[in-house]
Amino acid sequence: MNENLDGFQKVLESYSKLDFKYLDNVPVTKDHAGTTVSYFGDEEWILSAYIDRKITNKDKITFSEISSFELATELKMICFSWLYTNAGRGNSYPLKPSTIIFQHSKLLQVYKFLEKMKWASISKLSHAVLFYEFCTYLTSLQYSYGNTVQIFSMLNKVQRADHILPIGLVIPTDQSTKALAIECCAVEKTKPNQFYAMPTSIMEKIYSRAIDYIEKLYPYRVLLSELIRELRINYEVGKKVVDRKINDGSWKWLTPNSADYRVEVNKAKPQSYSSIIELYLQGTPLEKHILPWRQFESWLSKIQAACYIVCAAFTGMRRSELYSLHPDSFKTRTYNGKIIHTVQSYHHKMTQGRGQLSEWVTTTIVGDAISLAEALTQYMREQLFNHPDPMKNHEASCLWLTQTKKSEAPKIIYEGHFRNKFNEIAKEAGAIVDDEALEEFYLINPNQNSVLSNKKIALGYIWPITSHQFRRTFAVFVRRHNLCSTIAVKEQFKHLDIPTSEWYEEGGAAAVLRGINTDSELSELIKNVRNEVITETVFKWYNRKDKLFGKRGLEIMKDRGSIPTEHKSWQEIHNHVKAGRIDFVGTLHSYCLAGYQCQMSKVASPANCFKCENQLIDEEQAKGWSIRHQQCIQQIKYLKSIDSFSSSIESHYLSQIKAAERVMHFFNIPFSEYKQDGGNDD
């Protein structure tokens, strides 16, 4: 980091002295071998050695769209500072190259305006009148709210870098970026358009179709893998014949770059693609898929898309995490007597350098999808593994590959290509938007922008699938059907905080409530049963001699003898419950007598509830603490076994274990005390 700063100071001095001859020859990026590939003066900075192509297909920053030398140089200085200093953020380390590419694309919109106005520096926007002109220009572009926020955020980043860059931009307004964006974005695009969750009928059709592909083709994955290998080897033989004739001078009229090269290779192949496909599939259950080469290739791509859909649908993983899946990702373990299926991959959100190894809970069909995808790309991955370029070697672990251009190495399939196959699968599945699906769409997507969604979601048309929809659909579905807690969603989605997970779940609770509210009798029954359960529980606490723990539990035990009998009667307590004066919320570990006024923010760390005056633990919930004690110890052992145990994790689990031991000791529940030195009994 210090070396970067020293080098940046020399670049800064040259920029201040207008020494562009030196500046243009400053190395900016290198390749994997350490050879400089981009210099400051270049119109294009190549970042391919710093970018994981499994995460993004963008690997360069271009400056050719700005013809003004002064503006282009200033823009380069900003991007250079983002690369080699912390000018782009408040932390001590620079931004990720992929983030810089994104930020450059947004800042470029500002510089296009500056060039249009023939201004020489972004500092001109410090003038209130000129800044107003920029806002007017931005309004004319009719960008969405999100895009406009990002552009104003780039201006803020440049302003905050005044301690590093000699630009001197001071934004002449106290308005926040969000307020400015609301004023300057298109009126109909003011509301953010959250990624869509699929209505149930649409989801079931698409997922069922994808699962059907996998279940039918999984038993024949080895056959398909060998067929794909044979097709490729057949091409390579033809290519070698043509290359030999070119190299020995027999064919001086042809080069590998000639338009006829592909034609000659095709002629030199020992067999036609169709004959190989027929040889492998004739007499098998896959016989109906004996198709002309291009159709067969398209069918294979559709299988890959089906595998991708299943992996995304049953994990909720981000796109970058799905692209980090590898052939050995699927894991099966036994935990507390239960068989748990997980997938192992890397998540890159809020991480520096290489992604962080993590696991996602899933189901067995995902294991089959990974195995099938692995078989379809096996020979492509072998080609990448043996490629002389180390960056290609890195891509060899990826499951989502294609080789439509036979003369080139396999490439990673990006979402644009997948999206066409998604739509084909949706069409085959009959995932047509009808009245019922449209009504549910608006219910489970409360944050959608109706102006934009009406252009994409239309009655009678195929549901338009995008990769991130699987993530949103997962969150809404599991919360709608109460399959897990928000905290579990946070863990599964690798979020930093609960509000982000709640944002993803938006619409799930509304769907549940609609189901209850539409049945008034059921709603009233639920209310009456809840009141009776609370009454019965509180009556038991005050009238029996059962032991209670927690601050409120100990207080009730102390007050049992001093409260008049009539105030402890079932009917008296029931009246207080119906009036809302007595309420509680039960969790797996405690009762909270604050009722729903308590946000249960400590539910992930229940040991912290011991500080709360509303906590109550009875004998039944003490058993839950006993189970939690065992689970925490087992989880520590598991994390140690995969080398993912840290001091912060230990501190979290240790507080739970010690709290559980306090509870078990109070209720005389036998237990083995946890010892940090690892000498615990199983």
Beta strands, then each sheet from edge to edge (+ up, - down):
strand 1: 27-30
strand 2: 36-39
strand 3: 44-46
strand 4: 60-62
strand 5: 330-335
strand 6: 338-347
strand 7: 356-362
strand 8: 401-402
strand 9: 411-412
strand 10: 585-586
strand 11: 591-592
strand 12: 615-616
sheet 1: 1+ 2-
sheet 2: 3+ 4-
sheet 3: 5+ 6- 7+
sheet 4: 8+ 9-
sheet 5: 10+ 11- 12+
end
